Amino acid sequence: MTGDKWTIYWEEYSSDTYLYGSEVFYHKKDDVEFKNSRMPSGTIIKQWYSKTNYQMQKIEPALPMIDGECSYRIIVHMDCLTGENCLLRLVFYDKYGKEADSIIIKDKEADFQCPLRTYSYKLQLVNGGATQFHFHSIIIREIRNGTEERFQKNKENSFACQTL
C-alpha cells in the first residue's frame, strides 16, 4: 500500500545547476536536456531542497516534507547514454542545520528511510561519468504499513540503462 506521491521536475531556475561549460535545454516541463563533456565525476549537477530561505535563494522548496517514521520509494525518470550514469544523494539535516545522515542511490528505483531527527533534506543529482542526458522527473512515494505495492520496473535498474 502506498501513500502520497510527489513529482519533482527540473525547473528553469538555474542557481542550483552546474552551468560551467554546460548546455541546458528546457524542451518541456518533463524533458530537460543536459550536456557537458568536461564535467568531472562527482560534480553536483542539480539540487532540490525541502526547506529554503526565499529571501536569499529566491526559490520555493521543491521537495516534500518527509519524516523518519515512514519509508519512501524514489523513482528516477532519466535517459543517459549507454555506459554513462548519474547518482542521487539525499542529505538529511537536523533542526540546527547539522548533517544527520546521507544516502547514495545508484539505481533508478530505491527505497529509503530518513533519520528520526530529520528536519529538512536536499536531493542532489551527481555526475557519475555522464556527458549528456535527458531528465524527466523524480517521484517520491510514501510506503505505508511496511508493505510495498508492486511497481512496473524498468527493463534495467541503473541510470546507465537507457539509450538516447
C-alpha positions as CSV (number, residue, x, y, z in Angstrom):
1,M,0.0,0.0,0.0
2,T,1.4,3.4,-0.9
3,G,0.6,6.8,0.4
4,D,1.3,10.2,-1.0
5,K,3.2,10.7,-4.2
6,W,5.2,13.8,-5.2
7,T,6.8,14.5,-8.6
8,I,9.9,16.6,-8.8
9,Y,10.9,18.4,-12.0
10,W,14.0,20.3,-13.1
11,E,12.7,23.9,-13.0
12,E,14.3,26.6,-15.2
13,Y,15.7,28.3,-12.1
14,S,19.5,27.8,-12.7
15,S,21.3,28.9,-9.5
16,D,21.3,25.3,-8.3
17,T,22.5,23.9,-11.6
18,Y,26.1,23.2,-12.7
19,L,26.5,25.6,-15.6
20,Y,30.2,25.8,-16.2
21,G,30.6,24.5,-19.8
22,S,27.1,23.1,-19.6
23,E,24.3,23.3,-22.2
24,V,20.8,23.0,-20.7
25,F,17.8,22.9,-23.0
26,Y,14.3,23.1,-21.4
27,H,12.2,21.3,-24.0
28,K,9.2,20.8,-21.7
29,K,8.5,20.6,-18.0
30,D,9.3,16.9,-18.0
31,D,12.1,16.9,-20.6
32,V,15.3,18.8,-19.8
33,E,18.4,18.0,-21.9
34,F,21.8,18.5,-20.2
35,K,25.2,18.3,-22.0
36,N,28.7,18.8,-20.6
37,S,31.6,16.7,-21.9
38,R,34.2,18.2,-19.5
39,M,32.4,17.9,-16.1
40,P,34.3,15.7,-13.7
41,S,32.7,12.7,-12.0
42,G,31.3,13.5,-8.5
43,T,30.2,17.0,-9.5
44,I,26.7,18.0,-8.3
45,I,24.7,18.8,-11.4
46,K,21.4,19.9,-9.8
47,Q,20.0,20.3,-6.3
48,W,16.4,20.4,-4.8
49,Y,15.5,21.4,-1.3
50,S,12.7,20.6,1.2
51,K,13.4,23.9,3.1
52,T,14.6,27.2,1.6
53,N,15.3,30.8,2.5
54,Y,13.2,32.5,-0.1
55,Q,14.7,36.0,0.5
56,M,18.2,34.6,-0.1
57,Q,17.6,31.9,-2.7
58,K,14.5,33.2,-4.4
59,I,13.1,29.7,-4.8
60,E,10.4,27.7,-3.1
61,P,11.0,24.2,-1.7
62,A,10.7,21.6,-4.5
63,L,10.8,18.6,-2.2
64,P,8.0,17.3,0.1
65,M,8.4,17.2,3.9
66,I,9.2,13.6,5.0
67,D,9.7,12.1,8.4
68,G,11.7,9.2,9.9
69,E,8.6,7.2,10.8
70,C,7.7,6.2,7.2
71,S,9.6,4.5,4.4
72,Y,9.8,6.1,0.9
73,R,10.4,4.9,-2.6
74,I,12.3,7.1,-5.1
75,I,11.9,6.6,-8.8
76,V,14.1,8.4,-11.3
77,H,12.9,9.0,-14.9
78,M,16.1,9.9,-16.8
79,D,17.7,8.8,-20.1
80,C,21.5,8.6,-20.2
81,L,23.8,7.5,-23.0
82,T,24.8,3.8,-22.9
83,G,27.6,3.3,-20.4
84,E,27.1,6.6,-18.7
85,N,25.4,7.3,-15.4
86,C,24.4,9.6,-12.6
87,L,23.7,9.1,-8.9
88,L,21.3,10.6,-6.4
89,R,22.4,11.7,-3.0
90,L,19.9,12.5,-0.2
91,V,21.4,14.7,2.6
92,F,19.4,14.9,5.8
93,Y,19.7,17.8,8.3
94,D,18.6,18.1,11.9
95,K,16.7,21.2,13.2
96,Y,20.1,23.0,13.8
97,G,21.2,22.6,10.1
98,K,23.7,19.9,11.0
99,E,24.0,17.0,8.6
100,A,22.3,14.0,10.3
101,D,22.9,11.4,7.5
102,S,23.2,10.9,3.8
103,I,22.2,8.2,1.3
104,I,23.7,7.5,-2.2
105,I,21.2,6.0,-4.7
106,K,22.7,4.3,-7.8
107,D,19.5,2.6,-9.1
108,K,16.5,4.1,-11.0
109,E,14.3,2.9,-8.1
110,A,15.2,2.5,-4.4
111,D,13.5,2.5,-1.0
112,F,14.8,4.7,1.8
113,Q,14.0,5.9,5.3
114,C,15.4,9.2,6.7
115,P,16.7,9.5,10.3
116,L,14.1,10.3,13.0
117,R,15.8,13.6,13.7
118,T,15.4,14.9,10.1
119,Y,14.1,18.4,10.0
120,S,15.0,19.1,6.3
121,Y,16.8,17.5,3.4
122,K,18.2,18.1,0.0
123,L,18.4,15.9,-3.1
124,Q,21.4,16.1,-5.3
125,L,21.9,14.8,-8.9
126,V,25.6,13.8,-9.0
127,N,27.6,13.1,-12.2
128,G,28.8,9.5,-12.3
129,G,30.6,9.9,-15.7
130,A,27.7,11.2,-17.8
131,T,28.3,13.7,-20.7
132,Q,24.7,14.2,-21.6
133,F,21.2,13.0,-20.6
134,H,17.5,13.8,-20.7
135,F,16.0,14.4,-17.3
136,H,12.2,13.8,-17.0
137,S,11.3,13.7,-13.3
138,I,11.9,12.1,-9.9
139,I,9.0,10.6,-8.0
140,I,8.9,10.1,-4.2
141,R,6.2,7.8,-2.8
142,E,5.4,7.2,0.7
143,I,5.2,3.5,1.6
144,R,2.6,2.9,4.4
145,N,2.3,0.0,6.9
146,G,5.6,-1.5,5.8
147,T,4.0,-3.2,2.8
148,E,5.0,-2.4,-0.8
149,E,2.9,-2.0,-3.8
150,R,4.4,-3.6,-6.9
151,F,5.5,-1.1,-9.4
152,Q,6.3,-1.8,-13.0
153,K,10.1,-2.0,-13.2
154,N,12.2,-0.6,-16.0
155,K,14.0,-3.2,-18.1
156,E,17.3,-2.2,-16.5
157,N,17.8,-0.8,-13.0
158,S,20.7,1.6,-13.3
159,F,20.9,5.2,-14.6
160,A,23.2,3.9,-17.4
161,C,20.5,1.7,-18.9
162,Q,18.7,4.0,-21.4
163,T,19.9,4.9,-24.8
164,L,19.3,8.4,-26.3
